[in-house]
Amino acid sequence: MESSSDIVNLIVALATAIPALIAGIVGIVKANHAKEMITVLQQTNTQAVNVNQQITPDTQQRRKEES
């Protein structure tokens, strides 16, 4: 049979480890969310660049015609 001090030590160890474990899981979730957001921003930027590349020649042509 374990002594009461062993049980107390076990409870203290668990009380210390569980918040660290939860913080680690939260950190992983946040990192994954940040990674998803970066991917979305990269896709949005790519779309914006593509649209800009389509608009720029039209704008340049219009400016030539106006001048």
C-alpha positions as a LaTeX table, in Angstrom:
\begin{tabular}{lrrr}
\hline
Residue & $x$ (\AA) & $y$ (\AA) & $z$ (\AA) \\
\hline
Met1 & 0.00 & 0.00 & 0.00 \\
Glu2 & 1.31 & 3.43 & $-0.93$ \\
Ser3 & 1.90 & 5.92 & 1.82 \\
Ser4 & $-0.13$ & 9.12 & 1.98 \\
Ser5 & 2.94 & 11.20 & 1.06 \\
Asp6 & 3.30 & 9.19 & $-2.18$ \\
Ile7 & $-0.33$ & 9.91 & $-3.00$ \\
Val8 & 0.15 & 13.60 & $-2.22$ \\
Asn9 & 3.25 & 13.68 & $-4.44$ \\
Leu10 & 1.29 & 12.01 & $-7.24$ \\
Ile11 & $-1.53$ & 14.55 & $-6.93$ \\
Val12 & 0.96 & 17.43 & $-6.96$ \\
Ala13 & 2.70 & 15.99 & $-10.02$ \\
Leu14 & $-0.61$ & 15.59 & $-11.84$ \\
Ala15 & $-1.72$ & 19.08 & $-10.82$ \\
Thr16 & 1.50 & 20.41 & $-12.33$ \\
Ala17 & 1.49 & 18.26 & $-15.47$ \\
Ile18 & $-2.15$ & 18.62 & $-16.52$ \\
Pro19 & $-2.11$ & 22.43 & $-17.06$ \\
Ala20 & 1.12 & 22.08 & $-19.03$ \\
Leu21 & $-0.48$ & 19.37 & $-21.16$ \\
Ile22 & $-3.56$ & 21.53 & $-21.75$ \\
Ala23 & $-1.36$ & 24.50 & $-22.65$ \\
Gly24 & 0.53 & 22.31 & $-25.11$ \\
Ile25 & $-2.69$ & 21.17 & $-26.77$ \\
Val26 & $-3.97$ & 24.75 & $-26.95$ \\
Gly27 & $-0.65$ & 25.80 & $-28.50$ \\
Ile28 & $-0.91$ & 23.09 & $-31.15$ \\
Val29 & $-4.48$ & 24.11 & $-31.99$ \\
Lys30 & $-3.48$ & 27.79 & $-32.22$ \\
Ala31 & $-0.48$ & 26.96 & $-34.41$ \\
Asn32 & $-2.68$ & 24.88 & $-36.70$ \\
His33 & $-5.21$ & 27.71 & $-36.93$ \\
Ala34 & $-2.43$ & 30.20 & $-37.70$ \\
Lys35 & $-1.14$ & 27.88 & $-40.41$ \\
Glu36 & $-4.62$ & 27.71 & $-41.95$ \\
Met37 & $-4.91$ & 31.50 & $-41.82$ \\
Ile38 & $-1.53$ & 31.89 & $-43.54$ \\
Thr39 & $-2.70$ & 29.52 & $-46.28$ \\
Val40 & $-5.91$ & 31.53 & $-46.76$ \\
Leu41 & $-3.94$ & 34.80 & $-46.90$ \\
Gln42 & $-1.52$ & 33.32 & $-49.44$ \\
Gln43 & $-4.42$ & 32.19 & $-51.62$ \\
Thr44 & $-6.08$ & 35.60 & $-51.33$ \\
Asn45 & $-2.81$ & 37.32 & $-52.23$ \\
Thr46 & $-2.37$ & 35.05 & $-55.25$ \\
Gln47 & $-5.89$ & 35.87 & $-56.42$ \\
Ala48 & $-5.24$ & 39.58 & $-55.95$ \\
Val49 & $-2.02$ & 39.36 & $-57.94$ \\
Asn50 & $-3.82$ & 37.50 & $-60.73$ \\
Val51 & $-6.59$ & 40.11 & $-60.86$ \\
Asn52 & $-4.01$ & 42.91 & $-60.82$ \\
Gln53 & $-2.14$ & 41.31 & $-63.70$ \\
Gln54 & $-5.37$ & 41.22 & $-65.69$ \\
Ile55 & $-6.33$ & 44.82 & $-64.86$ \\
Thr56 & $-2.92$ & 46.44 & $-65.34$ \\
Pro57 & $-2.66$ & 45.97 & $-69.15$ \\
Asp58 & $-6.20$ & 47.34 & $-69.56$ \\
Thr59 & $-5.37$ & 50.37 & $-67.42$ \\
Gln60 & $-2.12$ & 50.98 & $-69.30$ \\
Gln61 & $-3.95$ & 50.76 & $-72.62$ \\
Arg62 & $-6.66$ & 53.16 & $-71.43$ \\
Arg63 & $-4.03$ & 55.65 & $-70.24$ \\
Lys64 & $-2.33$ & 55.52 & $-73.63$ \\
Glu65 & $-5.64$ & 56.15 & $-75.36$ \\
Glu66 & $-6.49$ & 59.06 & $-73.03$ \\
Ser67 & $-3.17$ & 60.82 & $-73.56$ \\
\hline
\end{tabular}
